[in-house]
Amino acid sequence: MMRILLAVLLLAAASGARAQEAVDLELVFAADGSGSIDDDELALQRAGYAAALAHPTILSAIRGGFHQKIAVAFMEWAAPDSQAVIVDWTLIRDDASAKAFGERLVSAPRAVWGSNSISNAIDFAAAMITANAYEGVRKVIDVSGDGPQRNGKPLELVRQMTIAKGITINALVVVSEGGGYPGPRGEPLTEHYANDVIGGMGAFMTTARSREEFADAILRKLLLEVADARPTGRIADAASGCQAECDAPEYRQTNKKIQRITE
């Protein structure tokens, strides 16, 4: 009897593991909600993400994937102990699902406060990917921010642990007028994000020179993330540049696909 019960439990566990829904991409938007972002800027930021996700170009790119659907969640971050899921995991496959996600996003109250802990934000977002109900061909954390890592867990350790889980980290850096905040070693903020934040196969960084450029920068960045077909995580580290994988047929095919969509 015990053997039968054990077999049933094992079968149930295996069935549960198989129950994850297949998608082309698991994507966490990890947006800066720290004290450097006022309420108007936060609203503008959220509106930019909502508009980008529902843009016809993005929806066309989603329909061009093998599964024709992606799983998306939106979280905001600030101090080491201040992260919040603003919109939980949602299946995006058409205009209706994208707009519904955006409506929930722009209407949610502010939920995080404090200074910048990019490391804790990445760690939180990685846990969201690990625990969700989807199995993506690709897994990406999309970090946006206007300031550097200030406190929290060691950034390089979290970065490497995240990449090891098969997750790529991309970034959108908002550079304020006059150059914005410097990195932790006094370097330009863009250099800090390029060297210390992004990582994994196909990782990249984009820049918005003002809040007004933010929506366009999100759209361009999201298009690249949805249209890319390469694996994510620890295959080629962004800091080492484009390695042998860049000569692979799937890489060249992805570049052509992105070029067609953006023309």
N, C-alpha and C positions, 0 to 999 in steps of 0.2 A: 504493500500500500504506500509506504514511504517513497519507494522508487517511482511509483506512478505520479505521486504528488510532486516529486522533484522534477520529473520529466515535464509535467504540465507547467511548472513555474519557469523552467528553462525555455520552454516553447513560447510562453507568454513574454518573457524578456526579449527573446529573439524577435518576436513579432513587433514588440514595442520599438526595438531598434530600427526595424525596417519601416516603421510607420512614418518616418521623417519624409516630408514632401520634397521632391527633387526640384531644384531651381537652378537658373544659370548663375545667379549671384546672390550672396548674402552680404548686405551692405549696411553698416552702421554709420550714420552721420553723427560725428562727435563734435558738437559745436561749442565754442567758447561762450560761457554765460557768466564770466567772472565780473569783478567790480569795474573793469575797464570798459565794459559794454553797458551803456545806459539803456533805459527801457525802450526808447525810440529805435536805437540801433539793434536791440534784440528783436523787435518787431520787424524791422527791415530785413534782418538776417533770416528769420523764419520765413518771411514772405518770399525771399529769394529761393530758398530750398523748395517751398511748396510750388512755386511757378516752374522751376526747373524740372521737377519730377513729372509734372503734367504737360510739359512741352511736347508738341507733336514729334519733334526730332528724337527725343528720348523714348517716347512710346514706340516709335518706329524701330529704334535700336533694340528695345526689349523684344518686340515681335520677331526680330531677326535672329534671336538666340535659339538654341536647340529646344529648350523647354518653353520658350516664349513667356517667361515670367521670372520675376526676381523678388526676393524678400528684403524688406527695408525696415529699419528702426531708426529713431532719432533720439539721441540723448544729449544733454548739456552738462558741462563740467565747470568747476571753479576750484575751490580749495581741495586739499587731499581727502577730506571727508564729505565733500559736496559734489555728488553726481546724481543725476535723475533721468529716468526714462520719460521722455516727453510724449512720444508716440511709440507704442510697443510694436513688435514684429507684425508686419502687414504684407500680404501678397499683392504685388503690383503687376498687373497684366493688361490693363486697359485704362481708358480715360477716366472711367467712373472710380476705379480703385485708387488711381493717382490723386484725383481731386478730393476724394474722401480723406485720404491721408493728409493732404494739405490743409483741409478744413480743421481737422483735429489739431494739427500743429500750430496754426496761427491763433487758435482760440484757447490754447492751454496757458495756465498762469505761469509766471516765473517761478523757478524751483531751486536754483542754486545761487550761492553767494561765496565771496572770498577771493583769494588770489589764485594764481595759476599753478595747477598740478597736472601737466600734460601726461606724466607717467601714470598717475592714478586714473586718468580718463581713459587711456589706452587699455589699461588693465581691466577696467570696468567694461569697456566695449568688447574686449576679447572674451570675457566671461559671458556676455550676452550672446555672442556667436556660438560659443560652446554649448550653451544651455537651450538654444532655440529648437523649434520643431521642424527645421528645414535642413536639407543637405545640398549645399551649393557646389557647383563646379568650381566657383571662385569665392573667396571670402576676403572682404575688404573693410578696413576702418578708414573713414574719411574725416580727418581731423581738420578743423578750422580754428584759427586763433589770431589775436593781434598782439600777443605777448609771449615771453619765453617761459620755460620751465623754471619755477621758483622753489618748489618744495614737494614733498611726497616721496614715493618710492624712487630708487635709482632709475633714471630714464633708460639708460643703455641696457640694464638688466631686463626691464619690462619689455623694451623693444625686441630684444633677442628672443625672449620667451614667447612673445606674440608671433613673431615670424616662424618660430619652430612649430607652432600649431597650424601652420599652413595659411596664415593670414598676412596679407599685405597691408601696409600703412601708407596712405597718401595724405597730402596736406594742402590746405589753402591758407596762405598767409595774407593777412590784411595789414598793409604797411601804411601807417598813419602819415599825415602831412609832416614833413620835416624828417622823415626816416623812421618814425615810430620808436618802439622800445628796442633796445639792443638785446643781444643774446646774453647768456650767463657769463660769458668770457669777454663781453664788450664787442663781440662781432655783430655784423648786421643780422637782423632777425631772420631774413631769408636763408642766410648761411647756417644759422642754428638749426632751423627746421630741416634743411637739406642734409646736414651732417648727423643730427641727433634724433630726429623724429621719424622721417620716412624710412621705409625699409621693406624688403621682400621683393619677389619677382615682379617686375613691371612697375615698381613704385615711382611716383612722380610728385612734383609740387607745382602748384600754380600760385600766382600772386594777384591780389587786388590792391590797387594803389589808393583806393578810397572806398567808402561804403557804397557810393553810387556805382562802382564797378563790380560790386559783390555778386549781384544776380547773374551778370554775364559770365563771371569767372566760375560760378557754381555750374552753370549750364555747360560750359566747355569741359569742366572737370568731370561732371557726371556722364557726359557723352563718352569720354575716354574710358571711364570705369565700366560702363554698360557694354560698350562695343568690343572691349578687349577680350580675347579668348584664351590668353595665356594662363597657366596655373598661377597660384599665389603662394606666398610664404617663402621658405628657405630653398630657393633654387638659384637665384642670382641676387645678391644683395645690392640695393640701390647705390650704396656708397662706393661700390667697386665699378659702377657703370654697367654698360651693356656688354655682356660676355658672350660666350659661344651660343647661348640660347637665342641671341638676336639674329643669328643666321638661320634659325630653324624655319621650315616652311610655314608653320602656324603663326610665327611672329610676323613674317612678311605678309601673310594673308590678312592678319589683323590690321596692320598698318594700312593696307589697301582698303579694307572695309571702313575704317575710320575716315580715310580720305574721301571716300565716296559719300559718306553720310554728311560730312562737313562742307562739301562743295555746294 
